Amino acid sequence: MTNRFTAVTMAALVLAAAAQAAGALQLGDPMPMTTVKMKSVSGKEVTLSEAAGPKGTLVIFSCNHCPWVKAWETRIAALGNELPAKGIGVVAINSNDPAAYPGDDYADMVTRAKARGFAFPYVVDSTSDVARAFGATHTPEAFLFDRAGKLVYHGTIDDNAQDAAKVEHHYLADAADALLAGKPIAAAETKSIGCSLKLRPRS
């Protein structure tokens, strides 16, 4: 995995910068698609409004197959399980087309959520329209909103997918801590590095 990450990091940075500049939500923008029902691995349908917490909401675009997701997944699960008790709702969204990547189908989502111990909703964006509305381009890609539903952080998880022990900047966790403390977020926008989203064709 190390060689793979080393080989693609620069290309991913360039692609991420271009894609995010083109269409992602901007800081201060409201959360879109809040009433769209998405099937969770629990079998229940969940909306972003229902997943929201009293102090904010974290939305992470994720999937099952991406090596970048797998590299960060333990950290994502730990943070995602911790934040709801502090007042920040969490939801992970899989917008990938399982026809293109069978490993991203619902059954594998259920298996993966159980294996990683997700205590937050992991849902299917069945049309990929939620990802389009957010302007999401990668997995994983994080969007953190305040209690008013305004975007306050967008980007990556931290600065070292390969080795959690060598992380110097915990971008997402630090942003959540600042939000909870009512303080400015030092790095409110970072480049999301990962696999490109494999969106379903528009209907």
URKAFEN-V268461 format. One record per residue. D_CENTER is the distance of its C-alpha to the mean C-alpha in Angstrom with 2 decimals. Layout:
BEGIN
d_center->D_CENTER
d_center->D_CENTER
END
This chain:
BEGIN
d_center->21.12
d_center->22.26
d_center->24.19
d_center->21.43
d_center->19.08
d_center->22.13
d_center->23.16
d_center->20.06
d_center->18.63
d_center->20.83
d_center->20.32
d_center->16.53
d_center->16.98
d_center->19.41
d_center->17.47
d_center->14.32
d_center->16.72
d_center->18.52
d_center->15.76
d_center->14.06
d_center->17.60
d_center->18.39
d_center->16.18
d_center->13.02
d_center->13.37
d_center->15.59
d_center->15.77
d_center->17.68
d_center->16.71
d_center->16.42
d_center->13.57
d_center->14.55
d_center->15.20
d_center->15.52
d_center->18.22
d_center->17.03
d_center->17.52
d_center->15.14
d_center->16.47
d_center->14.98
d_center->16.04
d_center->18.61
d_center->20.28
d_center->19.90
d_center->18.50
d_center->16.03
d_center->15.37
d_center->12.98
d_center->16.25
d_center->17.06
d_center->13.84
d_center->14.38
d_center->16.08
d_center->19.29
d_center->17.98
d_center->14.53
d_center->11.23
d_center->7.68
d_center->5.22
d_center->1.63
d_center->3.38
d_center->5.44
d_center->9.24
d_center->12.39
d_center->14.37
d_center->12.60
d_center->14.35
d_center->11.75
d_center->9.35
d_center->12.66
d_center->13.58
d_center->10.81
d_center->10.50
d_center->13.34
d_center->12.05
d_center->8.66
d_center->11.09
d_center->13.58
d_center->11.70
d_center->10.17
d_center->13.78
d_center->15.38
d_center->14.02
d_center->15.36
d_center->18.81
d_center->18.59
d_center->17.82
d_center->14.10
d_center->12.69
d_center->9.43
d_center->8.03
d_center->5.87
d_center->6.91
d_center->8.93
d_center->10.59
d_center->12.66
d_center->16.41
d_center->17.99
d_center->21.26
d_center->20.20
d_center->18.33
d_center->19.99
d_center->17.95
d_center->14.99
d_center->17.30
d_center->17.19
d_center->19.64
d_center->17.69
d_center->14.58
d_center->17.09
d_center->18.52
d_center->15.42
d_center->14.28
d_center->17.89
d_center->18.23
d_center->15.40
d_center->16.47
d_center->13.48
d_center->15.06
d_center->12.39
d_center->11.95
d_center->10.34
d_center->11.42
d_center->12.77
d_center->12.59
d_center->16.19
d_center->17.08
d_center->13.94
d_center->15.11
d_center->12.13
d_center->10.18
d_center->13.52
d_center->13.90
d_center->10.82
d_center->11.98
d_center->8.79
d_center->10.36
d_center->8.53
d_center->6.73
d_center->4.96
d_center->4.03
d_center->3.79
d_center->6.44
d_center->9.04
d_center->12.12
d_center->15.56
d_center->17.94
d_center->19.21
d_center->15.95
d_center->16.01
d_center->13.24
d_center->14.00
d_center->11.33
d_center->9.23
d_center->8.50
d_center->8.31
d_center->8.57
d_center->12.35
d_center->15.25
d_center->16.16
d_center->14.17
d_center->17.59
d_center->19.14
d_center->17.78
d_center->21.36
d_center->21.46
d_center->18.52
d_center->20.15
d_center->17.41
d_center->14.75
d_center->12.97
d_center->10.19
d_center->12.74
d_center->15.44
d_center->13.87
d_center->13.53
d_center->17.08
d_center->18.41
d_center->17.18
d_center->18.85
d_center->21.89
d_center->22.27
d_center->22.30
d_center->21.14
d_center->17.95
d_center->19.48
d_center->16.77
d_center->14.95
d_center->13.63
d_center->12.98
d_center->12.62
d_center->9.48
d_center->11.27
d_center->10.77
d_center->12.01
d_center->12.57
d_center->11.37
d_center->14.48
d_center->14.94
d_center->17.80
d_center->20.92
d_center->21.58
d_center->24.09
END
